[in-house]
């Protein structure tokens, strides 16, 4: 049984029906007000040549009707509805209310779950709260899809919520790739319809990049296109860091990612987490969720020439942990207090016994960091990097 309201309610209901396999829902019984001519016309155009039953029901109140007489008509409509339900005995009832009302309810659930996800330590967050955030994200996107708002704004809002679901939710056991697949299809749609025309540019200038070896450090060994045997024998098995050259020369990203216009076109509307501040141990550090387009325009692309893709990296062996003066707090227990670029030997005298391994990572190079090694990374310019983690 399908209940048709009037105006926007009927329009939304038919949008819902478009998502259903109607062959599985038969016979269909439609119920609408006896004076609702618009629902009657839309029903005829929707169910062309289909055999369905239509029941007209008394309305509890007509537009402009006196509130006094509405008491009587409401009672009549109530009895009429009871008779119809007793006679038809439907297995399933489809009814709806205003989409914006449902969106408010879903937003309230998302906000409450968001608070639970962002309180305390992430590893202590209940998996139930993460499932809840995923499900609510999906429900919000479904409601937005059948909403009547402008298509472009609707798709952008759906993309944002799906990304937040991916970042904070948890994969549903029955469909672990559901959010990922939806995000991929939305991204393809946005890429095809993106009419971005602004011209931004990254200028590459590596003349002013430092190359000096810091005191107490030695260079990390470089390997040029090492074979799998060499990598396993000399690097992985020995648990030593290594700079790998010409191993990712085939990546298209080495050229395409230098063009901010390309990045904005293929993923400008996707939501990403960013960290703002000098260091996550400082008071000026914070996290934000922004679109990739906002990030590039605000933090990467500048009017002046920009050096692109260089980092200074210093590593320390796990055995040197005792010289690095880790924080006593639980949240920063895996973070050293010493700044290797400007160490305070009066405050951290044992740090002079630590041996650093150093490199300046350039575009196209890869750095292998063994498990549990300490790392200190400084971006010498705006850059794009990818991290791969293995168990």
C-alpha positions in Angstrom: 0.0 0.0 0.0 1.4 3.4 -1.1 0.1 6.5 0.6 0.1 9.6 -1.6 -0.1 13.0 0.1 -0.4 16.2 -2.0 2.1 18.5 -3.7 5.7 17.8 -2.6 4.7 14.6 -0.7 3.4 12.9 -3.9 6.5 14.1 -5.9 8.9 12.7 -3.3 7.0 9.4 -3.1 7.2 8.8 -6.9 11.0 9.5 -6.6 11.2 6.8 -4.0 9.2 4.4 -6.2 11.6 5.0 -9.1 14.3 3.3 -7.0 12.3 0.2 -6.4 11.9 -2.9 -8.5 8.1 -2.7 -8.9 7.8 -6.2 -10.1 8.6 -7.3 -6.5 5.9 -5.1 -5.0 2.6 -6.4 -6.5 -0.3 -5.9 -6.3 0.1 -2.2 -5.5 -2.7 -0.3 -3.8 -2.5 3.5 -3.9 -4.4 5.7 -1.4 -4.9 9.4 -1.9 -7.4 12.1 -0.9 -10.7 12.2 -2.8 -10.1 15.8 -3.7 -6.4 15.4 -4.5 -6.5 15.8 -8.3 -2.8 16.3 -8.7 -1.9 13.0 -7.1 -4.5 11.3 -9.3 -2.9 12.8 -12.5 0.6 11.9 -11.5 -0.4 8.4 -10.6 -2.0 7.8 -14.0 1.2 9.0 -15.7 3.4 6.8 -13.5 1.4 3.6 -13.7 0.7 3.6 -17.4 -0.6 0.2 -18.6 0.0 -1.2 -15.1 -2.7 -3.0 -13.2 -3.0 -1.3 -9.8 -5.8 -0.5 -7.3 -6.6 3.1 -6.4 -8.5 4.0 -3.3 -9.8 7.5 -2.6 -10.0 8.4 1.1 -11.8 11.2 3.0 -9.5 14.1 3.9 -9.4 15.1 7.6 -9.4 18.8 6.6 -9.5 20.7 3.4 -7.6 23.9 2.8 -9.4 26.8 4.4 -11.9 24.6 6.3 -13.1 25.7 9.7 -11.3 24.2 12.7 -14.6 23.5 14.3 -15.9 21.4 11.4 -12.5 19.7 11.1 -13.2 17.8 14.3 -16.0 15.9 12.6 -14.3 15.4 9.2 -11.1 14.1 11.0 -13.2 11.5 12.9 -14.8 10.4 9.6 -11.4 10.2 7.9 -10.1 8.2 10.8 -12.9 5.6 10.5 -12.5 5.6 6.7 -8.8 4.8 7.1 -9.5 2.0 9.6 -12.0 0.4 7.3 -9.5 0.5 4.3 -6.7 -1.0 6.4 -8.9 -3.8 7.7 -10.2 -4.6 4.2 -6.8 -4.5 2.3 -4.5 -5.9 5.1 -1.3 -4.7 3.3 2.0 -6.5 3.9 3.9 -3.2 3.4 3.0 0.4 3.8 4.9 3.2 2.1 4.3 6.7 3.5 6.4 9.8 3.7 6.7 13.1 5.3 8.6 16.2 4.3 12.2 15.4 3.2 13.6 18.5 5.1 12.1 17.2 8.3 13.8 13.8 7.9 17.1 15.5 7.0 16.9 17.4 10.3 16.4 14.2 12.2 19.4 12.5 10.4 21.5 15.6 11.0 20.8 15.4 14.7 21.9 11.7 14.7 25.1 12.6 12.8 25.9 15.5 15.1 25.4 13.3 18.2 27.5 10.5 16.8 30.2 13.1 15.7 30.6 14.1 19.3 31.1 10.5 20.4 33.7 9.9 17.6 35.7 13.0 18.5 35.8 12.5 22.3 38.8 10.8 23.9 41.2 8.5 22.0 40.3 7.2 18.5 41.2 3.6 19.4 38.7 3.7 22.3 35.8 4.8 20.1 33.0 2.1 20.0 32.7 0.4 16.6 29.0 0.8 17.1 29.3 4.6 16.9 31.3 4.2 13.7 28.7 1.9 12.1 26.0 4.4 13.2 27.8 7.2 11.4 28.1 5.2 8.2 24.5 4.2 8.2 23.3 7.8 8.9 25.6 9.1 6.1 23.9 6.7 3.7 20.4 7.6 4.9 21.2 11.3 4.5 22.5 10.7 0.9 19.4 8.8 0.0 17.2 11.6 1.3 19.3 14.2 -0.6 19.0 12.1 -3.8 15.2 12.1 -3.7 15.1 15.8 -2.6 14.0 18.4 -5.1 16.8 20.8 -4.6 19.2 21.9 -7.4 21.2 19.0 -8.8 24.7 20.5 -8.6 24.4 21.5 -4.9 22.8 18.2 -4.1 25.6 16.1 -5.6 28.2 18.2 -3.8 26.5 17.8 -0.5 26.2 14.0 -1.1 29.9 13.8 -2.0 30.9 15.6 1.2 28.8 13.4 3.4 30.1 10.2 1.8 33.7 11.3 2.3 33.0 12.0 6.0 31.4 8.6 6.2 34.6 7.1 4.8 36.8 9.1 7.1 34.9 8.5 10.4 32.6 5.6 9.8 33.3 1.8 9.5 32.6 -0.5 6.6 29.3 -2.3 6.9 29.9 -6.0 7.1 27.3 -6.9 4.5 28.6 -4.3 2.0 32.2 -3.2 3.0 32.8 -1.4 -0.3 29.5 0.4 -0.4 30.7 3.9 0.5 33.8 3.5 -1.6 31.8 2.5 -4.7 29.4 5.4 -4.2 32.3 7.9 -3.8 33.9 6.6 -7.0 30.7 7.0 -9.0 30.1 10.5 -7.6 33.7 11.5 -8.3 33.4 10.3 -12.0 30.2 12.3 -12.3 31.8 15.4 -10.8 34.9 15.0 -13.0 32.7 14.9 -16.2 30.6 17.9 -15.2 33.4 20.0 -13.6 33.7 23.3 -15.6 36.6 24.7 -13.5 38.3 27.4 -15.6 40.6 29.2 -13.1 44.3 28.9 -14.0 46.8 28.0 -11.3 50.3 26.9 -11.6 53.1 25.2 -9.6 56.6 26.5 -10.5 59.4 24.1 -9.7 62.7 25.6 -8.5 65.1 23.3 -6.6 68.1 25.7 -6.6 67.5 26.8 -3.0 66.9 23.4 -1.4 69.5 22.6 1.3 71.7 19.5 1.0 74.0 19.7 4.1 74.4 16.7 6.4 73.4 17.6 10.0 75.7 16.9 13.0 75.3 13.4 14.4 73.7 12.0 11.2 74.8 9.9 8.3 73.3 9.6 4.9 70.6 7.0 4.2 71.9 4.6 1.5 70.3 5.0 -1.9 69.4 2.1 -4.3 68.6 2.6 -7.9 65.8 0.3 -9.2 66.7 -2.5 -6.8 65.4 -5.9 -7.6 62.9 -7.6 -5.2 65.7 -10.0 -4.2 68.0 -7.0 -3.4 65.3 -5.2 -1.5 64.4 -8.2 0.6 68.0 -9.3 1.3 69.7 -5.9 1.9 66.9 -3.7 3.1 63.7 -5.4 4.3 65.4 -8.4 6.1 68.1 -6.2 7.7 65.4 -3.6 8.8 67.4 -0.6 7.5 66.1 2.5 5.8 66.7 3.1 2.1 66.1 5.7 -0.5 64.7 4.0 -3.6 65.3 5.7 -7.0 63.5 5.1 -10.3 61.0 2.8 -8.7 58.0 5.0 -9.4 59.1 6.6 -12.7 56.0 5.0 -14.4 53.6 6.9 -12.2 51.5 9.4 -14.1 51.2 11.4 -10.9 54.8 12.6 -11.3 53.6 14.8 -14.0 49.9 15.2 -13.7 50.0 16.2 -10.0 52.2 19.2 -10.8 49.1 20.8 -12.4 46.7 22.1 -9.7 44.0 22.6 -12.4 44.1 18.8 -13.1 43.8 18.0 -9.3 40.9 20.4 -8.9 39.1 18.9 -11.9 39.4 15.3 -10.9 38.9 15.7 -7.2 38.3 19.3 -6.2 34.9 18.6 -4.5 36.2 15.7 -2.4 36.6 16.3 1.3 40.0 15.7 2.9 41.4 16.1 6.4 44.2 18.6 6.8 46.5 19.5 9.7 47.3 23.2 10.2 50.1 24.5 12.4 53.9 24.2 12.9 53.7 20.8 14.8 51.0 18.7 16.3 52.8 19.2 19.7 52.2 22.9 19.6 49.2 25.0 20.6 48.7 26.4 17.1 48.0 23.0 15.7 44.5 22.0 14.5 42.7 19.7 12.1 40.0 20.7 9.6 37.9 19.0 6.9 38.0 20.9 3.7 37.6 20.2 0.0 40.7 19.5 -2.1 40.0 22.6 -4.1 39.9 24.8 -1.0 43.2 23.2 0.3 45.0 23.8 -3.0 43.9 27.4 -3.4 44.5 28.3 0.3 47.6 26.4 1.2 49.5 25.2 -1.9 49.0 27.4 -4.9 50.5 30.9 -4.4 51.0 33.9 -6.6 54.8 33.6 -6.3 56.9 30.7 -7.6 56.5 27.6 -5.6 59.1 24.9 -5.0 57.3 21.6 -5.3 58.0 18.2 -3.6 61.1 18.3 -1.4 61.3 17.0 2.2 64.1 16.7 4.8 63.8 13.4 6.7 65.8 12.2 9.8 65.3 8.7 11.1 66.4 7.1 14.4 66.8 3.4 15.2 64.3 2.0 17.8 67.3 1.2 20.1 67.9 4.9 20.4 64.5 5.5 21.9 66.1 6.1 25.3 68.0 9.1 24.0 65.0 10.8 22.4 63.1 11.8 25.6 59.5 10.8 24.7 56.6 12.6 26.2 55.1 11.2 29.4 51.5 11.7 28.3 49.5 8.9 26.8 48.5 10.9 23.8 52.1 11.8 22.8 53.9 8.7 24.1 55.2 7.9 20.6 56.5 11.5 20.1 60.0 12.7 21.1 60.5 16.0 22.8 63.9 16.7 21.2 64.1 18.9 18.1 66.9 17.3 16.1 67.3 20.5 14.0 68.1 22.6 17.2 68.7 20.2 20.1 68.9 21.6 23.7 71.7 19.5 25.1 71.3 21.1 28.6 67.7 19.8 28.7 68.3 16.6 26.8 71.9 15.6 27.4 71.6 12.0 26.3 70.4 13.0 22.8 74.1 13.4 21.7 74.3 9.6 21.9 71.5 9.1 19.3 72.6 8.4 15.7 70.5 10.0 13.0 70.0 8.7 9.4 69.2 11.5 7.0 68.0 12.2 3.4 66.5 14.9 1.3 63.6 13.3 -0.5 63.1 14.6 -4.0 60.2 14.2 -6.5 60.2 10.6 -7.8 62.1 9.1 -4.9 60.7 6.7 -2.3 61.8 6.2 1.2 61.5 2.8 3.0 61.2 3.2 6.8 61.5 -0.1 8.8 58.9 -0.8 11.6 59.2 1.2 14.8 61.8 3.6 13.5 61.5 7.2 14.6 61.1 9.8 11.9 61.3 13.6 11.8 60.0 15.1 8.6 60.2 18.8 7.5 58.6 19.9 4.2 61.0 22.2 2.5 58.3 23.2 0.1 54.6 22.5 -0.6 54.5 18.8 -1.7 52.4 15.8 -2.4 53.4 12.5 -0.9 51.8 9.1 -0.5 52.4 6.8 2.5 52.0 3.0 2.3 51.7 1.0 5.5 52.3 -2.8 5.7 51.7 -5.1 8.7 
